């Protein structure tokens, strides 16, 4: 299999895809330098978001893979704080939309505004961009808005652009959506459309912090150092080591060059296909528990996030341990169980564990992590 990293070089810096929004060339990073920058970013974020290592890792994988993340968890678990900390350590524009039942699509994308010249009386429409025109967009409590409004993000998430009044407007690059939702309250909420769920690269389940982390949160609050409780300029200041847009794009480009061997790709293919009840690879006991399985986008997403995790660990190739680590956040929102399975307390995560074990049993090298 051809290693994509052997194809990168000085020529990449001259390609259109290697230029930042300002037109400057995106630097080409060696694996060691890229891994160092990614680890420093991770350490900086974990220095302000306590007890959420899983959330931080999966959010970073989504960023480095050029995708979006859906965070599901109870209120007060640092989901919103995470996005603000990301903004502090990335020298990029931050936007926020508080989703409510009366929110309109134009409140997200922006709209054409009629301007009247006082001198000539000439009238013209001018586009007024909405909060989606940011590098990092927090879609807070996304499931509180109507499906019509939720779908306003579809084009932005997939095409990195919005169409208003028949005109196409490109979004800043890189562009990442951090969406949050509360799993406990169903009153006044609307389930996300399946098409939009599939646009999220990762679906993270945010859990409560452990006792030591919660103690640290309380100590930081008592000392008035807890991030998110500061006001004024202090709350908006950038980190002295904040990464700019071109460096983030270089990290994303470097993650795409991480090698994925054929055996790993075959394992990912079999794992994804085994989630489909009509596929021969789906085990017989699981067929009655699955309503529908993951599509090809799931396999693409798993490859991308595994490359990002390998980069975080300074690896030059994806190993099966990366697939095992990210299979649940990538697949859990792309598989739907039957009502009977859910009544029996059978979960998507349990299904994915069973399918992983089956794939590993059939391919011993994957289970040992030597590939």
Number of C-alpha atoms within 10 A of each C-alpha: 7 10 14 12 17 9 11 14 11 10 9 17 17 13 11 11 12 20 18 20 15 10 10 12 18 24 20 20 16 13 19 15 13 23 23 16 18 24 17 15 19 19 13 18 24 18 12 18 23 20 22 19 14 13 22 22 17 24 27 24 29 28 25 27 25 23 24 23 26 24 25 20 19 18 15 9 18 23 25 19 17 24 22 22 23 22 24 23 21 22 20 21 15 20 18 21 18 13 24 17 15 10 17 17 18 16 16 23 21 19 18 14 11 11 12 12 9 8 6 7 9 9 11 11 12 11 14 13 19 17 20 30 24 21 22 27 22 26 24 20 19 26 25 25 23 21 17 12 22 23 17 20 22 18 14 21 21 13 11 19 20 23 15 15 9 7 9 10 16 13 19 20 20 21 22 24 25 24 25 25 23 17 13 10 10 11 7 11 18 15 15 18 13 11 11 17 17 22 21 25 30 30 26 22 16 18 14 14 16 11 10 10 15 14 13 14 19 13 13 14 14 10 8 11 14 16 20 17 11 12 9 7 8 10 14 14 11 17 15 9 14 17 20 12 21 22 20 25 25 23 28 23 23 24 29 21 20 25 21 22 15 12 15 19 18 13 20 23 17 18 26 27 22 24 28 22 20 15 12 10 17 21 17 11 9 18 18 13 21 23 16 16 22 21 16 10 16 27 21 15 23 26 25 24 32 28 30 33 28 22 29 24 15 18 17 18 20 24 22 21 17 20 25 19 13 19 25 23 22 29 28 22 22 26 22 21 19 14 13 12 17 14 9 9 10 15 15 22 16 13 19 21 13 13 22 22 15 18 19 18 12 11 14 12 14 20 18 11 13 10 17
